[in-house]
Amino acid sequence: MYKNHLAAIGPIDVLLVTHTHVDHIGDAPTVARMHNIKLYGPADMVTPLTTLGILPADLGHRFNKTGRVTPAPGIKVAAVQAEHSSLRVWKNPATDKVESHPTGEPMGYIIELENGFKIWHMGDTGLFSDMKFISEHYKPDLVMVPIGGNVTMAPDDAAYALRTWIKPKMVIPMHYNSNPMTKGTLAEFQESMKGSNIRIIPMTEGETVQF
């Protein structure tokens, strides 16, 4: 939606990236430069971005699989585990060749707003049992959960995690209907969540939701 109009995104308070797959990092380095704002991400993701010249060093903040920061007044962010991979495909301007660069381990984020409302953005992830620990420790109100399958949890896996381990008040399903490999559907997720009192909030591109 903003591909050709990045200036229309602003203003930006916090810029978080879970890993460097193109559908997650997108234009984040360009946005960081445009707004002179730090890009927060895994340490071994931020370092290649800076050494390759994609991101100025002073605009990168390195987590290391965990950590907690206050990136803006009243906002607290904790990095948490995600089970996925991270790779940057980059065209070297010196050689005009496409290169693949491993970029560390992906992560999710617990984002606590000024009023104490907590959002768990899982990033891309499969099931892992410490989802239960993360939920018990941080107590997220809203979870943004991938349901597409193949490269993340499928709808039934996501529903299992939410109903059995996490038990938030609300959930926004994500990372589905985005490419041929993410065939999980909202309908399948809703079916797997039947009987649960967790509120499902479907969203589409450009939509905003208030809590």
Residue frames as a rotation matrix with the C-alpha (Angstrom) as fourth column:
MET 1
0.563 0.826 0.000 0.00
0.826 -0.563 0.000 0.00
0.000 0.000 -1.000 0.00
TYR 2
0.825 -0.302 -0.477 2.84
-0.084 -0.901 0.426 2.40
-0.559 -0.312 -0.769 0.87
LYS 3
0.378 -0.768 0.517 5.43
0.796 0.555 0.242 0.92
-0.473 0.320 0.821 -1.51
ASN 4
-0.162 -0.428 0.889 5.63
0.870 -0.487 -0.076 4.04
0.465 0.762 0.451 -3.67
HIS 5
0.276 0.333 0.902 4.59
-0.109 -0.921 0.373 6.52
0.955 -0.201 -0.218 -0.99
LEU 6
-0.122 -0.393 -0.911 6.75
0.787 0.522 -0.330 5.80
0.605 -0.757 0.246 2.08
ALA 7
-0.910 -0.234 0.341 6.43
0.030 -0.860 -0.510 9.38
0.413 -0.454 0.790 3.28
ALA 8
-0.098 0.971 0.219 2.72
-0.542 -0.237 0.806 8.73
0.835 -0.040 0.549 3.85
ILE 9
0.009 0.080 -0.997 3.49
0.530 0.845 0.072 6.28
0.848 -0.529 -0.035 6.67
GLY 10
-0.800 -0.581 -0.150 4.64
0.407 -0.342 -0.847 8.84
0.441 -0.739 0.510 9.26
PRO 11
0.120 -0.855 0.505 4.83
-0.913 -0.295 -0.283 9.85
0.391 -0.427 -0.816 11.96
ILE 12
0.414 -0.100 -0.905 6.59
0.120 0.991 -0.055 6.81
0.902 -0.086 0.422 13.44
ASP 13
0.676 -0.124 0.726 7.25
-0.717 -0.341 0.609 6.33
0.172 -0.932 -0.319 17.14
VAL 14
0.032 -0.618 0.786 8.86
-0.570 0.634 0.522 2.87
-0.821 -0.465 -0.332 17.19
LEU 15
0.416 0.009 -0.910 10.30
-0.864 0.318 -0.391 0.69
0.286 0.948 0.140 14.40
LEU 16
-0.022 -0.330 0.944 10.59
-0.622 0.743 0.246 -3.03
-0.783 -0.582 -0.222 15.20
VAL 17
0.214 0.032 -0.976 11.67
-0.884 0.432 -0.179 -5.77
0.416 0.901 0.121 12.78
THR 18
0.726 0.165 0.667 11.41
-0.533 0.748 0.395 -9.46
-0.434 -0.643 0.631 13.71
HIS 19
0.043 -0.730 0.682 13.73
0.382 0.643 0.664 -10.86
-0.923 0.232 0.306 10.97
THR 20
-0.430 -0.398 -0.811 15.00
-0.409 -0.715 0.567 -10.08
-0.805 0.575 0.145 7.49
HIS 21
-0.482 0.372 0.793 12.72
0.792 0.573 0.211 -12.09
-0.376 0.730 -0.571 5.22
VAL 22
-0.913 -0.079 0.400 11.51
0.305 -0.785 0.540 -9.59
0.272 0.615 0.741 2.66
ASP 23
-0.039 0.984 0.176 7.87
0.374 -0.149 0.916 -9.65
0.927 0.101 -0.362 3.78
HIS 24
0.570 0.215 -0.793 8.95
0.820 -0.092 0.565 -8.55
0.049 -0.972 -0.229 7.27
ILE 25
-0.293 -0.731 -0.616 11.81
0.692 -0.607 0.391 -6.13
-0.659 -0.312 0.684 6.78
GLY 26
0.594 0.650 0.473 10.34
0.792 -0.368 -0.487 -4.56
-0.143 0.664 -0.734 3.63
ASP 27
0.284 -0.420 0.862 11.40
0.393 -0.769 -0.504 -0.92
0.874 0.482 -0.054 3.40
ALA 28
0.853 0.142 -0.502 12.21
0.520 -0.169 0.837 -0.62
0.034 -0.975 -0.218 7.12
PRO 29
-0.119 -0.952 -0.283 15.85
0.896 -0.225 0.382 0.55
-0.427 -0.208 0.880 6.59
THR 30
-0.557 -0.011 0.830 14.65
0.587 -0.712 0.384 3.24
0.587 0.702 0.404 4.17
VAL 31
0.539 0.822 0.185 11.95
0.355 -0.421 0.835 4.30
0.764 -0.384 -0.519 6.63
ALA 32
0.522 -0.431 -0.736 14.56
0.806 -0.031 0.591 4.48
-0.277 -0.902 0.332 9.42
ARG 33
-0.584 -0.796 0.158 16.68
0.798 -0.527 0.292 6.82
-0.150 0.297 0.943 7.31
MET 34
-0.282 0.549 0.787 13.73
0.493 -0.620 0.610 8.94
0.823 0.560 -0.096 6.21
HIS 35
0.702 0.680 0.212 12.54
0.109 -0.397 0.911 9.52
0.704 -0.617 -0.353 9.75
ASN 36
-0.258 -0.897 0.358 15.95
-0.447 -0.218 -0.868 9.37
0.857 -0.384 -0.345 11.46
ILE 37
0.472 0.517 0.714 14.57
-0.881 0.246 0.404 6.70
0.033 -0.820 0.571 13.80
LYS 38
-0.563 -0.743 0.361 16.25
-0.770 0.630 0.095 3.60
-0.299 -0.225 -0.928 15.19
LEU 39
0.285 0.527 -0.801 15.45
-0.667 0.709 0.230 0.21
0.689 0.468 0.554 13.73
TYR 40
-0.104 -0.236 0.966 15.20
-0.918 0.397 -0.002 -2.38
-0.383 -0.887 -0.258 16.54
GLY 41
0.698 0.351 -0.625 15.91
-0.599 0.764 -0.239 -6.01
0.393 0.541 0.743 15.72
PRO 42
0.924 -0.380 0.034 17.97
0.316 0.812 0.490 -9.14
-0.214 -0.443 0.871 16.42
ALA 43
0.405 -0.843 -0.355 21.69
-0.285 -0.485 0.827 -8.41
-0.869 -0.234 -0.437 16.84
ASP 44
-0.520 -0.694 0.499 22.82
0.205 0.465 0.861 -10.64
-0.829 0.550 -0.099 13.98
MET 45
0.306 0.615 0.727 20.26
0.942 -0.084 -0.325 -9.02
-0.139 0.784 -0.605 11.72
VAL 46
0.946 0.090 -0.311 21.15
0.100 -0.995 0.017 -5.40
-0.307 -0.047 -0.950 12.50
THR 47
0.148 -0.981 -0.125 24.93
-0.115 -0.143 0.983 -5.95
-0.982 -0.131 -0.134 12.17
PRO 48
-0.409 -0.298 0.863 24.80
0.775 0.386 0.501 -7.26
-0.482 0.873 0.074 8.55
LEU 49
0.617 0.688 0.382 22.45
0.787 -0.543 -0.295 -4.42
0.005 0.483 -0.876 7.64
THR 50
0.847 -0.341 -0.407 25.03
-0.173 -0.902 0.397 -1.91
-0.503 -0.266 -0.823 8.85
THR 51
-0.112 -0.976 0.189 28.14
-0.021 0.192 0.981 -3.66
-0.994 0.106 -0.042 7.48
LEU 52
-0.235 0.104 0.966 26.50
0.914 0.362 0.183 -4.02
-0.331 0.926 -0.180 4.05
GLY 53
-0.975 -0.192 -0.115 25.66
0.158 -0.955 0.250 -0.32
-0.158 0.225 0.961 4.07
ILE 54
-0.394 0.906 0.154 21.90
0.611 0.132 0.781 -0.89
0.687 0.401 -0.605 4.07
LEU 55
0.766 0.631 -0.127 21.39
0.467 -0.410 0.783 0.84
0.442 -0.659 -0.609 7.43
PRO 56
0.089 -0.742 0.665 23.54
-0.389 -0.640 -0.662 3.54
0.917 -0.200 -0.345 9.10
ALA 57
-0.479 -0.381 -0.791 25.15
0.447 0.670 -0.593 2.16
0.756 -0.637 -0.151 12.26
ASP 58
-0.996 0.051 0.077 23.65
-0.092 -0.563 -0.821 4.86
0.001 -0.825 0.565 14.47
LEU 59
-0.263 0.963 -0.064 20.13
-0.949 -0.246 0.197 3.90
0.174 0.112 0.978 13.37
GLY 60
0.089 0.267 -0.960 20.36
-0.178 0.952 0.248 0.24
0.980 0.149 0.132 14.40
HIS 61
-0.025 -0.078 0.997 19.61
-0.999 -0.018 -0.026 -1.17
0.020 -0.997 -0.077 17.86
ARG 62
-0.343 -0.269 -0.900 20.74
-0.427 0.898 -0.106 -4.74
0.837 0.348 -0.423 18.53
PHE 63
0.584 0.436 0.685 18.78
-0.803 0.436 0.406 -7.16
-0.122 -0.787 0.605 20.71
ASN 64
-0.578 -0.716 -0.392 20.36
-0.756 0.650 -0.073 -10.57
0.307 0.254 -0.917 21.27
LYS 65
-0.598 0.478 -0.643 17.45
0.208 0.868 0.452 -12.99
0.774 0.136 -0.618 21.23
THR 66
0.258 0.656 -0.709 16.17
0.944 -0.014 0.331 -11.31
0.207 -0.755 -0.623 24.37
GLY 67
-0.823 -0.563 -0.083 16.29
0.563 -0.785 -0.257 -7.94
0.079 -0.258 0.963 26.07
ARG 68
0.317 0.927 -0.200 14.04
0.943 -0.331 -0.039 -5.08
-0.102 -0.176 -0.979 27.12
VAL 69
-0.803 -0.553 0.223 14.12
0.584 -0.805 0.106 -1.44
0.121 0.216 0.969 26.02
THR 70
0.181 0.799 -0.574 12.10
0.583 -0.556 -0.592 1.77
-0.792 -0.228 -0.567 26.31
PRO 71
-0.451 -0.475 0.755 12.22
0.885 -0.125 0.450 3.01
-0.120 0.871 0.477 22.70
ALA 72
-0.409 0.379 0.830 9.79
0.145 -0.871 0.470 5.89
0.901 0.312 0.301 23.25
PRO 73
-0.826 0.082 0.558 8.33
-0.537 -0.416 -0.734 7.62
0.172 -0.906 0.387 26.32
GLY 74
-0.101 0.832 0.545 5.93
-0.879 0.182 -0.441 5.25
-0.466 -0.524 0.713 28.07
ILE 75
0.732 0.317 -0.603 6.55
-0.615 0.688 -0.386 2.37
0.292 0.653 0.699 25.62
LYS 76
-0.048 -0.732 0.679 8.29
-0.758 0.470 0.452 -0.81
-0.651 -0.493 -0.578 26.79
VAL 77
0.630 0.182 -0.755 9.43
-0.702 0.549 -0.453 -3.54
0.332 0.816 0.474 24.40
ALA 78
0.050 -0.594 0.803 10.76
-0.623 0.610 0.490 -6.98
-0.781 -0.525 -0.339 25.30
ALA 79
-0.146 -0.186 -0.972 12.23
-0.918 0.392 0.063 -9.35
0.369 0.901 -0.228 22.71
VAL 80
0.174 0.265 0.948 11.03
-0.639 0.763 -0.096 -12.96
-0.749 -0.589 0.302 22.96
GLN 81
-0.654 -0.522 0.547 11.65
-0.074 0.764 0.641 -16.26
-0.753 0.379 -0.539 21.22
ALA 82
0.492 0.735 -0.466 10.32
-0.749 0.085 -0.658 -17.20
-0.444 0.673 0.592 17.78
GLU 83
-0.118 -0.487 0.865 10.97
0.103 0.861 0.499 -20.45
-0.988 0.148 -0.051 15.91
HIS 84
0.939 0.345 -0.005 11.76
0.063 -0.186 -0.981 -19.51
-0.339 0.920 -0.196 12.31
SER 85
0.072 -0.942 0.329 14.76
0.953 0.163 0.256 -18.49
-0.294 0.295 0.909 10.17
SER 86
0.741 0.113 -0.662 16.26
0.041 -0.992 -0.123 -15.24
-0.671 0.064 -0.739 8.90
LEU 87
-0.172 -0.767 0.618 18.07
0.828 0.227 0.513 -14.57
-0.534 0.600 0.596 5.62
ARG 88
0.341 0.202 -0.918 18.77
-0.180 -0.944 -0.275 -11.38
-0.923 0.259 -0.285 3.69
VAL 89
0.154 -0.247 0.957 18.83
0.935 0.350 -0.060 -11.62
-0.321 0.903 0.285 -0.10
TRP 90
0.520 -0.136 -0.843 20.73
0.039 -0.982 0.183 -8.57
-0.853 -0.128 -0.506 -1.35
LYS 91
0.782 -0.283 0.556 22.00
0.595 0.071 -0.800 -7.32
0.187 0.957 0.224 -4.69
ASN 92
0.149 -0.838 -0.526 25.61
0.682 -0.298 0.668 -6.24
-0.716 -0.458 0.527 -4.23
PRO 93
0.908 0.263 -0.327 25.99
-0.011 -0.764 -0.646 -2.88
-0.419 0.590 -0.690 -6.02
ALA 94
0.105 -0.959 -0.263 29.72
-0.698 -0.260 0.667 -3.49
-0.708 0.114 -0.697 -6.50
THR 95
-0.816 -0.448 0.365 29.29
-0.139 0.766 0.628 -6.79
-0.561 0.462 -0.687 -8.34
ASP 96
-0.337 0.820 -0.463 25.64
-0.939 -0.254 0.233 -6.53
0.073 0.513 0.855 -9.47
LYS 97
-0.573 0.108 -0.812 25.21
-0.056 0.984 0.171 -10.09
0.817 0.143 -0.558 -8.15
VAL 98
0.467 0.795 0.388 22.51
-0.596 -0.040 0.802 -11.34
0.653 -0.606 0.455 -5.79
GLU 99
-0.661 -0.720 -0.211 23.90
-0.232 0.464 -0.855 -12.58
0.714 -0.516 -0.474 -2.46
SER 100
0.548 0.776 -0.311 22.35
0.082 0.320 0.944 -14.46
0.832 -0.543 0.112 0.46
HIS 101
-0.534 -0.728 0.431 23.39
-0.327 -0.292 -0.899 -13.38
0.780 -0.621 -0.082 3.95
PRO 102
-0.039 0.473 -0.880 22.39
0.783 0.561 0.267 -15.29
0.620 -0.679 -0.392 7.14
THR 103
-0.371 -0.019 0.929 21.01
-0.236 -0.965 -0.114 -12.73
0.898 -0.261 0.353 9.57
GLY 104
-0.869 -0.146 0.473 20.76
-0.480 0.008 -0.877 -14.36
0.124 -0.989 -0.077 12.97
GLU 105
-0.756 0.621 -0.209 17.73
0.652 0.745 -0.144 -15.71
0.067 -0.245 -0.967 14.75
PRO 106
-0.347 0.717 0.605 14.24
0.062 -0.626 0.778 -14.22
0.936 0.308 0.173 14.44
MET 107
-0.922 0.100 -0.373 12.22
0.377 0.021 -0.926 -13.02
-0.085 -0.995 -0.057 17.40
GLY 108
0.118 0.959 0.257 8.85
0.750 -0.256 0.610 -11.75
0.651 0.121 -0.749 18.53
TYR 109
-0.800 -0.378 0.466 8.05
0.048 -0.814 -0.578 -8.72
0.599 -0.440 0.669 20.66
ILE 110
0.040 0.762 -0.646 6.03
0.998 0.001 0.062 -7.93
0.048 -0.647 -0.761 23.75
ILE 111
-0.661 -0.184 0.728 4.97
0.315 -0.948 0.047 -4.30
0.681 0.261 0.684 23.36
GLU 112
-0.144 0.586 -0.797 3.58
0.976 -0.049 -0.212 -2.57
-0.163 -0.809 -0.565 26.44
LEU 113
-0.044 0.241 0.970 1.75
0.540 -0.811 0.226 0.69
0.841 0.533 -0.094 25.75
GLU 114
-0.677 -0.286 0.678 1.50
-0.250 -0.777 -0.577 3.72
0.693 -0.560 0.454 28.02
ASN 115
0.079 0.827 0.557 -1.73
-0.926 -0.145 0.347 2.44
0.368 -0.544 0.754 29.59
GLY 116
-0.341 -0.321 0.884 -0.28
-0.726 0.687 -0.030 -1.01
-0.597 -0.652 -0.467 30.34
PHE 117
0.780 0.626 0.013 -1.98
-0.442 0.565 -0.696 -2.75
-0.444 0.537 0.718 27.40
LYS 118
-0.241 -0.934 0.263 0.33
-0.498 0.352 0.793 -5.52
-0.833 0.059 -0.550 26.16
ILE 119
0.771 0.381 -0.511 0.65
-0.622 0.279 -0.731 -6.78
-0.136 0.882 0.452 22.59
TRP 120
-0.024 -0.761 0.648 2.57
-0.117 0.646 0.754 -9.92
-0.993 -0.058 -0.105 21.68
HIS 121
0.619 0.069 -0.782 3.65
-0.780 -0.065 -0.623 -9.74
-0.093 0.996 0.013 18.04
MET 122
0.668 -0.298 0.682 4.85
-0.023 0.908 0.419 -13.28
-0.743 -0.296 0.600 17.40
GLY 123
-0.271 -0.700 -0.661 6.59
-0.825 -0.185 0.534 -12.53
-0.496 0.690 -0.527 14.11
ASP 124
0.323 0.276 -0.905 6.87
-0.701 0.712 -0.033 -15.73
0.636 0.645 0.424 12.07
THR 125
-0.532 -0.533 0.658 6.96
-0.841 0.422 -0.338 -18.80
-0.097 -0.733 -0.673 14.25
GLY 126
-0.206 0.434 -0.877 6.10
-0.105 0.881 0.461 -22.45
0.973 0.187 -0.136 14.66
LEU 127
0.832 0.553 0.037 4.86
-0.144 0.151 0.978 -24.00
0.535 -0.820 0.205 17.88
PHE 128
-0.390 -0.867 -0.310 7.19
0.101 0.295 -0.950 -24.08
0.915 -0.402 -0.027 20.89
SER 129
0.136 0.571 -0.810 6.29
0.799 0.419 0.430 -24.91
0.585 -0.706 -0.400 24.46
ASP 130
-0.644 -0.426 -0.636 7.78
0.735 -0.575 -0.359 -21.72
-0.213 -0.699 0.683 25.95
MET 131
-0.518 0.618 0.592 4.81
0.075 -0.656 0.751 -19.88
0.852 0.433 0.293 24.50
LYS 132
0.483 0.697 -0.530 3.18
0.566 0.214 0.797 -20.88
0.669 -0.684 -0.291 27.77
PHE 133
-0.060 -0.600 -0.798 6.03
0.972 -0.216 0.090 -19.36
-0.226 -0.770 0.596 29.81
ILE 134
-0.879 -0.287 0.380 6.03
0.405 -0.871 0.279 -16.14
0.251 0.399 0.882 27.76
SER 135
-0.106 0.937 0.334 2.29
0.125 -0.321 0.939 -15.77
0.986 0.141 -0.083 28.27
GLU 136
0.545 0.309 -0.779 2.47
0.754 0.224 0.617 -16.46
0.366 -0.924 -0.111 32.01
HIS 137
-0.299 -0.782 -0.547 5.36
0.916 -0.396 0.065 -14.01
-0.268 -0.482 0.834 32.47
TYR 138
-0.978 -0.194 0.076 4.22
0.208 -0.906 0.369 -11.10
-0.003 0.377 0.926 30.27
LYS 139
-0.331 0.937 -0.110 0.43
0.616 0.126 -0.778 -11.64
-0.715 -0.326 -0.619 30.30
PRO 140
-0.998 -0.066 -0.001 -0.35
0.041 -0.620 0.784 -10.18
-0.052 0.782 0.621 26.84
ASP 141
-0.258 0.953 -0.158 -3.82
-0.259 -0.226 -0.939 -8.76
-0.931 -0.201 0.305 26.25
LEU 142
0.781 0.451 -0.432 -3.60
-0.489 0.011 -0.872 -9.09
-0.389 0.893 0.229 22.46
VAL 143
-0.133 -0.811 0.570 -1.63
0.065 0.567 0.821 -11.63
-0.989 0.147 -0.023 20.41
MET 144
0.454 0.135 -0.880 -0.76
-0.846 -0.243 -0.474 -11.19
-0.278 0.961 0.004 16.74
VAL 145
-0.019 -0.348 0.937 -0.36
-0.266 0.905 0.331 -14.77
-0.964 -0.243 -0.110 15.55
PRO 146
-0.516 -0.190 -0.835 0.69
-0.853 0.023 0.522 -16.26
-0.080 0.982 -0.174 12.18
ILE 147
0.084 0.660 0.747 -1.74
-0.408 0.707 -0.578 -18.88
-0.909 -0.256 0.329 10.82
GLY 148
0.300 0.125 -0.946 -0.65
-0.937 -0.146 -0.317 -19.44
-0.177 0.981 0.073 7.21
GLY 149
0.829 -0.026 0.559 1.07
-0.009 0.998 0.060 -22.78
-0.559 -0.055 0.827 7.65
ASN 150
0.821 -0.543 0.175 4.11
0.418 0.365 -0.832 -24.22
0.387 0.756 0.527 5.82
VAL 151
-0.181 -0.934 0.307 6.58
0.342 -0.353 -0.871 -21.59
0.922 -0.053 0.383 7.08
THR 152
-0.675 0.059 0.735 4.67
-0.662 -0.489 -0.568 -20.79
0.326 -0.870 0.369 10.30
MET 153
-0.760 0.515 0.398 1.95
-0.010 0.602 -0.798 -22.32
-0.650 -0.611 -0.452 12.42
ALA 154
-0.749 0.652 0.118 -1.08
0.306 0.183 0.934 -23.59
0.588 0.736 -0.336 10.56
PRO 155
-0.176 0.753 0.634 -4.54
-0.548 -0.610 0.572 -22.44
0.818 -0.247 0.520 11.74
ASP 156
0.734 0.516 -0.442 -5.07
0.032 0.624 0.781 -25.45
0.679 -0.587 0.441 14.03
ASP 157
-0.070 -0.836 -0.545 -1.57
0.863 0.223 -0.454 -25.14
0.501 -0.502 0.705 15.56
ALA 158
-0.746 -0.172 0.643 -2.13
-0.021 -0.959 -0.281 -21.45
0.666 -0.223 0.712 16.25
ALA 159
0.242 0.923 0.298 -5.51
-0.534 -0.129 0.835 -22.22
0.810 -0.361 0.462 17.80
TYR 160
0.540 -0.115 -0.834 -3.94
0.556 0.792 0.251 -24.90
0.632 -0.599 0.491 20.00
ALA 161
-0.541 -0.832 -0.122 -1.32
0.676 -0.344 -0.652 -22.48
0.500 -0.435 0.749 21.30
LEU 162
-0.612 0.355 0.706 -3.88
-0.378 -0.916 0.133 -19.78
0.694 -0.185 0.695 22.00
ARG 163
0.425 0.905 -0.010 -6.45
-0.469 0.229 0.853 -22.03
0.774 -0.358 0.522 23.67
THR 164
0.689 -0.162 -0.706 -4.02
0.477 0.835 0.274 -24.20
0.545 -0.526 0.653 25.64
TRP 165
-0.089 -0.904 -0.419 -0.99
0.978 -0.001 -0.207 -22.07
0.187 -0.428 0.884 26.53
ILE 166
-0.807 -0.415 0.420 -1.59
0.429 -0.901 -0.065 -18.37
0.405 0.128 0.905 25.94
LYS 167
-0.059 0.926 -0.374 -5.28
0.995 0.086 0.055 -17.58
0.083 -0.369 -0.926 26.61
PRO 168
-0.958 -0.278 -0.074 -5.25
0.282 -0.958 -0.048 -13.87
-0.057 -0.067 0.996 25.69
LYS 169
-0.232 0.900 -0.369 -8.30
0.057 -0.366 -0.929 -11.62
-0.971 -0.236 0.034 25.59
MET 170
0.747 0.460 -0.480 -7.90
-0.361 -0.326 -0.874 -10.91
-0.559 0.826 -0.077 21.88
VAL 171
-0.162 -0.800 0.578 -6.06
0.387 0.488 0.783 -12.23
-0.908 0.350 0.230 18.82
ILE 172
0.502 0.197 -0.842 -5.28
-0.682 -0.510 -0.525 -10.80
-0.533 0.837 -0.122 15.39
PRO 173
0.474 -0.346 0.809 -4.47
0.489 0.868 0.084 -13.60
-0.732 0.356 0.581 12.88
MET 174
0.520 -0.398 -0.756 -1.75
-0.682 -0.726 -0.087 -12.69
-0.514 0.561 -0.649 10.37
HIS 175
-0.509 -0.838 -0.196 0.63
-0.751 0.322 0.576 -14.09
-0.419 0.441 -0.793 7.75
TYR 176
-0.353 0.441 0.825 -2.01
0.474 0.845 -0.249 -15.86
-0.807 0.303 -0.507 5.64
ASN 177
0.662 0.615 0.427 -3.37
0.638 -0.164 -0.752 -15.32
-0.393 0.771 -0.501 2.12
SER 178
0.565 -0.500 -0.656 -0.08
-0.358 -0.865 0.351 -13.54
-0.744 0.036 -0.668 1.40
ASN 179
-0.288 -0.619 -0.730 1.61
-0.954 0.121 0.274 -16.01
-0.081 0.776 -0.626 -0.97
PRO 180
0.272 0.492 -0.827 1.02
-0.657 0.723 0.213 -19.52
0.703 0.486 0.520 -2.40
MET 181
-0.484 -0.545 -0.685 2.93
0.100 0.743 -0.662 -21.15
0.869 -0.389 -0.305 0.48
THR 182
-0.978 0.185 0.096 0.67
-0.134 -0.207 -0.969 -19.72
-0.160 -0.961 0.227 3.22
LYS 183
-0.668 0.718 -0.195 -2.57
-0.024 0.241 0.970 -21.53
0.744 0.653 -0.144 2.46
GLY 184
-0.638 0.450 -0.625 -4.06
0.763 0.258 -0.592 -21.40
-0.105 -0.855 -0.508 5.95
THR 185
-0.386 0.596 0.704 -7.30
0.311 -0.634 0.708 -19.40
0.868 0.492 0.059 5.98
LEU 186
-0.751 0.228 0.620 -9.17
-0.602 -0.622 -0.500 -17.22
0.272 -0.749 0.604 8.41
ALA 187
0.312 0.939 -0.143 -12.16
-0.812 0.342 0.474 -19.57
0.494 -0.032 0.869 8.16
GLU 188
0.265 -0.297 -0.918 -10.01
0.236 0.942 -0.237 -22.55
0.935 -0.154 0.319 9.20
PHE 189
-0.806 -0.589 0.054 -8.64
0.138 -0.275 -0.951 -20.57
0.575 -0.760 0.303 12.14
GLN 190
-0.432 0.732 0.527 -12.11
-0.864 -0.503 -0.010 -19.46
0.258 -0.460 0.850 13.23
GLU 191
0.504 0.607 -0.615 -13.31
-0.437 0.793 0.424 -23.06
0.745 0.056 0.665 13.05
SER 192
-0.097 -0.643 -0.760 -10.39
0.473 0.642 -0.604 -24.24
0.876 -0.418 0.242 15.20
MET 193
-0.933 -0.260 0.250 -11.17
-0.048 -0.599 -0.799 -21.49
0.357 -0.757 0.546 17.74
LYS 194
-0.053 0.998 0.037 -14.85
-0.298 -0.051 0.953 -22.41
0.953 0.040 0.300 18.09
GLY 195
0.597 0.382 -0.706 -15.96
0.525 0.479 0.704 -22.54
0.606 -0.791 0.085 21.73
SER 196
-0.401 -0.795 -0.455 -13.19
0.908 -0.276 -0.317 -20.22
0.126 -0.540 0.832 22.89
ASN 197
0.675 0.630 -0.383 -14.00
0.688 -0.726 0.019 -16.85
-0.266 -0.276 -0.923 24.46
ILE 198
-0.386 -0.851 -0.356 -10.88
0.482 -0.515 0.708 -15.29
-0.786 0.102 0.609 22.87
ARG 199
0.619 0.638 -0.459 -12.00
0.003 -0.586 -0.810 -12.42
-0.786 0.500 -0.365 20.63
ILE 200
-0.178 -0.624 0.761 -10.77
0.855 0.285 0.433 -12.81
-0.487 0.728 0.483 17.04
ILE 201
0.437 0.233 -0.869 -10.09
-0.074 -0.953 -0.293 -9.52
-0.896 0.193 -0.400 15.24
PRO 202
0.208 -0.362 0.908 -9.56
0.931 0.358 -0.071 -10.02
-0.300 0.861 0.412 11.48
MET 203
0.284 -0.171 -0.943 -7.74
-0.087 -0.984 0.152 -7.13
-0.955 0.039 -0.295 9.79
THR 204
0.626 -0.131 0.768 -6.99
0.774 0.224 -0.592 -6.14
-0.095 0.966 0.242 6.21
GLU 205
-0.418 -0.886 0.202 -4.33
0.906 -0.424 0.013 -3.84
0.074 0.189 0.979 4.72
GLY 206
-0.689 0.034 0.724 -4.77
0.147 -0.972 0.185 -0.22
0.710 0.234 0.664 5.71
GLU 207
0.416 0.904 -0.098 -7.32
0.230 0.000 0.973 -0.96
0.880 -0.427 -0.208 8.42
THR 208
-0.670 -0.566 0.481 -6.94
-0.339 -0.343 -0.876 0.44
0.661 -0.750 0.037 11.93
VAL 209
0.245 0.694 -0.676 -8.33
0.476 0.521 0.708 -0.94
0.844 -0.496 -0.203 15.19
GLN 210
-0.291 -0.288 0.912 -8.69
-0.609 -0.680 -0.409 0.78
0.738 -0.675 0.023 18.55
PHE 211
-0.169 0.172 -0.970 -8.73
0.562 0.826 0.049 -0.93
0.810 -0.537 -0.236 21.95
